[in-house]
Amino acid sequence: MSGSESSSESSSNSGSGGIPFLKSPDQAAFRDHLETRLSHWIRRWDGQEQLIAGIIGIPLSKSSISLSGASMTPAAVRAAFKSFTTYSLEYGVDLQHMAVRDLGDIQMHVTDIGECHSRIETCLTKLYEKQPSIVPIVIGGDHSISRPSVKAFSARYPGKKVGIIHFDAHHDVRNFEDGGVTNGTPFRGILESGAALGNNIAQIGIRGFMNSKPYHDYVLSKGVHVFTSRDVRISGMDAILAQAIAAVGDGTDAIYVSFDVDVIDQAYAPGCPAIGTGGLNPWDALDALYLLGALPQVRGIDFVCIDPTVDVRNVTSRLAVQFMLSFLAGIASRPD
């Protein structure tokens, strides 16, 4: 045996008790040294590094009015990281040098939904104090997590106004009397708390036969700008998004994006509790998220309402990763 072969085998046996080819799962997996996977790029945050963006999981689904395994979504999304690289030839960007890290999950209370929401608001508020420039990428969880997330986001800009662009099939302004705070109430909570004003909120992708007239009347009475899925189909996403940005950016200092994945047609996103036909095409969302990422006023985003337990081959969680990457590609294009 040559010296180089002996050295190579000795190295490969390091830490494996001298047993050949036995390695840790990460070491044993196939690696191409010319390719960077998300699973190796998005490392755990060390608690000190100043970040451009950070991933925060919120594993909450007890507040869903329909049976949901959305609490498993952060783990499913992270598992999908290994399927994607950091390079996009479409956008001409390689993300691997961006300071984007995984901050972990916000620990939820086992039974108390109110306590869960309080922890979300407290955690994010403290994060913004420690990382004043970070763009949070929040992975839910059901949509109830958006109310405390937006409240913390709004408090980040004291004395100023924030706007929200909300992608969803539903208005999410159900009343509190018939079930309390749920994944159907986040935007009623946001409006009634004053975290954002109605005329600084735009909802994109709202679909017919998935909402009631009183709730549609409610958002209109608050000045919310509503763009249906049919509006997008007829006018195109670019035109609709331009109107939405103009509306929510008028007099505001920062914009938050809330993306409920059930806005996508069920043919492309089967792993959502509230699937339906007539939703957006993934290309519409990919293009919109890139444009929003490129907009300096956009300072936070959440992705919610995926249920990995009813998904098909993790396709919906993978779709969420592609949405996240398109958003990050947009951030990478921002002027320094």
C-alpha positions in Angstrom: 0.0 0.0 0.0 1.4 3.4 -1.0 1.9 6.1 1.6 -0.8 8.3 0.1 -3.3 5.4 0.1 -2.4 4.6 3.7 -2.8 8.3 4.7 -6.2 8.5 2.9 -7.5 5.4 4.6 -6.3 6.6 7.9 -8.0 9.9 7.4 -11.2 8.2 6.4 -11.2 6.1 9.6 -10.7 9.1 11.8 -13.3 9.1 14.6 -14.8 5.8 13.5 -12.8 3.4 15.6 -10.6 2.4 12.7 -13.5 0.9 10.8 -13.1 1.7 7.1 -15.7 3.9 5.3 -17.6 4.5 8.5 -18.4 8.2 8.7 -21.0 10.6 10.2 -24.2 10.9 8.1 -23.1 14.3 6.9 -19.7 13.1 5.9 -21.0 10.0 4.2 -23.5 11.9 2.0 -22.4 12.6 -1.5 -20.7 16.0 -1.8 -19.7 17.9 -5.0 -17.0 20.4 -4.0 -18.1 22.7 -6.8 -21.7 23.0 -5.5 -23.0 24.7 -2.3 -26.3 23.3 -0.9 -28.6 25.3 1.3 -28.1 22.7 4.1 -24.4 23.6 4.3 -24.8 27.4 3.6 -27.6 28.2 6.2 -25.7 27.3 9.4 -26.9 27.8 12.9 -26.5 31.4 14.1 -23.8 31.8 16.7 -25.8 34.5 18.6 -23.4 37.3 17.7 -22.9 37.6 13.9 -24.7 40.5 12.4 -27.1 39.1 9.8 -28.7 40.3 6.6 -31.6 37.8 7.1 -32.4 35.0 9.6 -34.7 32.1 9.5 -37.0 31.7 12.6 -39.3 28.7 12.9 -42.6 28.9 14.8 -44.0 25.4 15.2 -47.6 26.3 16.1 -50.8 24.7 14.8 -53.0 24.3 17.8 -54.7 27.6 16.8 -55.8 26.2 13.4 -59.6 25.9 13.0 -59.0 22.9 10.7 -56.9 19.8 11.5 -53.4 20.8 10.7 -49.8 19.6 11.2 -48.4 23.1 10.5 -46.3 22.8 13.6 -44.1 20.4 11.6 -43.4 22.8 8.8 -40.2 24.4 10.1 -38.6 20.9 10.3 -40.0 19.9 6.8 -38.7 23.1 5.2 -35.2 22.6 6.8 -35.2 19.0 5.5 -35.8 20.4 2.0 -32.7 22.6 2.2 -30.6 19.7 1.0 -32.4 19.7 -2.4 -31.4 23.2 -3.4 -28.2 25.1 -4.2 -27.4 28.7 -3.6 -27.0 29.6 -7.2 -29.7 31.0 -9.6 -28.8 31.4 -13.2 -32.2 33.1 -13.7 -31.3 36.0 -11.3 -27.5 35.8 -11.9 -26.8 35.5 -8.2 -25.0 33.1 -5.8 -26.3 33.5 -2.3 -23.7 31.6 -0.4 -21.8 34.7 0.7 -24.8 36.4 2.2 -25.0 36.4 6.0 -28.2 34.3 6.3 -28.4 32.0 9.3 -30.8 29.7 11.0 -31.8 31.2 14.4 -33.8 28.1 15.4 -37.4 27.8 16.6 -39.4 29.8 19.1 -40.4 27.4 21.8 -44.2 27.1 22.0 -46.3 26.4 25.1 -47.9 23.0 25.0 -51.5 24.1 25.5 -51.7 27.9 26.0 -52.2 29.6 22.6 -52.1 33.1 24.2 -48.8 32.3 25.8 -47.5 31.0 22.4 -48.3 34.3 20.8 -46.8 36.3 23.7 -43.6 34.3 23.3 -43.5 35.1 19.5 -43.9 38.8 20.1 -41.4 38.9 23.0 -38.8 36.9 21.1 -39.0 38.9 17.9 -39.0 42.2 19.8 -35.7 41.2 21.5 -34.3 40.0 18.2 -34.9 43.4 16.6 -33.1 45.1 19.5 -30.1 42.8 19.0 -30.2 42.7 15.2 -31.6 46.1 14.1 -31.0 45.4 10.4 -32.1 41.8 10.1 -34.8 40.8 7.7 -36.7 38.0 9.5 -37.8 35.0 7.4 -40.5 33.5 9.7 -41.5 29.9 8.9 -44.9 29.0 10.5 -46.9 27.4 11.8 -50.5 28.4 11.1 -51.4 32.0 10.2 -52.2 33.0 13.7 -48.5 33.6 14.2 -48.7 36.6 11.9 -50.5 38.8 14.4 -47.8 38.7 17.1 -45.1 38.8 14.4 -46.5 42.0 12.9 -47.0 43.6 16.4 -43.3 43.1 17.1 -42.5 44.3 13.6 -44.6 47.4 14.1 -43.0 48.2 17.5 -39.6 48.0 15.7 -40.5 51.4 14.1 -41.9 53.5 17.0 -43.9 56.5 15.9 -43.9 55.3 12.3 -46.3 53.4 10.2 -45.8 50.0 8.6 -47.5 48.4 5.5 -48.4 44.8 4.9 -48.7 42.8 1.6 -50.8 39.7 2.4 -50.9 36.8 0.0 -53.9 34.5 0.8 -57.0 32.9 -0.4 -58.8 34.2 2.7 -59.2 37.6 4.3 -58.4 36.1 7.8 -60.6 38.5 9.7 -63.0 36.1 11.4 -64.7 37.3 14.5 -63.3 36.4 17.9 -66.7 35.4 19.5 -67.0 32.1 17.6 -63.7 30.6 18.4 -61.2 33.1 19.9 -57.9 33.8 18.4 -57.2 31.4 15.5 -55.5 31.1 12.2 -58.6 32.7 10.7 -58.3 35.9 12.8 -54.7 37.4 12.4 -55.7 40.4 10.2 -58.7 41.3 12.4 -56.2 41.3 15.3 -53.7 43.4 13.4 -56.4 45.9 12.4 -57.9 46.2 15.8 -54.6 46.4 17.6 -53.5 49.3 15.3 -50.3 47.5 14.4 -51.1 48.5 10.8 -53.9 50.6 9.3 -56.3 49.2 6.7 -55.3 51.6 4.0 -51.7 50.3 4.4 -52.7 46.7 3.9 -53.1 45.0 0.5 -54.4 41.4 0.1 -53.5 39.5 -3.0 -55.0 36.3 -4.3 -58.3 36.3 -2.4 -60.6 33.7 -3.9 -64.3 33.3 -4.4 -66.4 30.8 -2.4 -63.7 30.9 0.4 -64.9 33.9 2.3 -68.1 35.4 3.6 -69.6 38.7 2.6 -69.5 40.2 6.1 -65.7 39.7 6.2 -65.2 41.1 2.8 -67.3 44.1 3.8 -65.2 44.4 7.0 -61.9 44.7 5.2 -63.3 47.2 2.7 -64.7 49.3 5.6 -61.2 49.4 7.0 -59.7 50.6 3.7 -57.9 47.4 2.9 -56.9 47.0 -0.8 -58.2 43.7 -2.1 -56.9 42.0 -5.2 -58.5 38.7 -6.1 -56.9 35.7 -7.7 -59.0 36.5 -10.8 -57.6 40.1 -10.8 -54.1 38.6 -11.0 -55.1 36.2 -13.8 -56.6 39.1 -15.9 -54.2 41.9 -15.2 -51.0 40.0 -14.4 -49.0 39.9 -11.2 -46.7 42.8 -12.2 -49.6 45.2 -12.5 -51.3 44.0 -9.4 -48.1 44.1 -7.3 -47.3 47.6 -8.5 -50.7 48.8 -7.2 -50.3 46.9 -3.9 -46.8 48.4 -3.3 -48.0 51.9 -4.1 -50.9 51.5 -1.7 -49.0 50.0 1.3 -46.0 52.1 0.7 -47.9 55.4 0.9 -46.7 57.1 4.1 -45.2 54.0 5.6 -41.6 53.4 6.7 -41.4 49.6 6.3 -43.3 46.8 4.7 -44.0 43.3 6.0 -45.0 40.4 3.7 -47.3 37.6 5.0 -47.5 34.7 2.6 -50.1 32.0 3.2 -49.2 29.2 0.8 -52.8 28.3 0.3 -52.9 31.3 -2.1 -51.3 28.9 -4.6 -53.6 26.6 -6.6 -54.0 23.2 -5.0 -52.5 21.5 -8.1 -49.1 23.0 -7.1 -49.5 23.2 -3.3 -51.3 20.0 -2.1 -49.9 20.2 1.4 -52.1 23.1 2.7 -55.0 22.5 5.1 -57.3 24.8 3.0 -56.6 23.8 -0.6 -58.7 25.0 -3.5 -58.7 25.5 -7.2 -58.4 28.9 -8.9 -55.3 29.9 -7.0 -52.2 31.7 -8.1 -49.6 30.0 -10.3 -46.2 29.5 -8.6 -44.5 31.6 -11.2 -46.7 34.6 -10.2 -45.5 34.1 -6.6 -41.9 33.6 -7.5 -41.7 36.8 -9.5 -43.6 38.8 -6.9 -41.4 37.6 -4.1 -38.2 38.4 -6.0 -39.5 41.9 -6.7 -40.5 42.4 -3.0 -37.1 41.1 -1.9 -35.5 43.7 -4.1 -37.5 46.5 -2.5 -35.5 48.1 0.4 -38.7 49.0 2.3 -39.6 45.3 2.7 -38.1 44.3 6.1 -39.8 41.1 7.0 -41.7 38.1 5.7 -43.5 35.0 6.9 -44.6 31.8 5.2 -47.5 30.0 6.8 -50.1 27.3 6.6 -48.3 24.2 5.2 -49.2 20.8 6.6 -46.4 18.3 5.9 -48.6 15.5 7.1 -50.8 15.7 4.0 -48.2 16.8 1.6 -47.1 14.8 -1.5 -43.4 14.1 -1.5 -42.7 17.3 0.4 -43.6 19.3 -2.7 -45.3 22.1 -0.8 -42.4 22.6 1.7 -40.0 22.5 -1.3 -42.1 25.2 -2.9 -41.8 27.3 0.2 -38.0 27.0 0.0 -38.1 28.2 -3.6 -40.3 31.2 -2.5 -37.8 32.0 0.2 -34.8 31.7 -2.2 -36.5 34.0 -4.7 -37.1 36.6 -1.9 -33.4 36.3 -0.9 -32.3 36.7 -4.5 -34.2 39.9 -4.5 -32.5 41.1 -1.3 -29.1 40.2 -2.9 -30.0 42.7 -5.8 -30.6 45.6 -3.4 -28.2 48.5 -3.8 -25.5 48.6 -1.1 
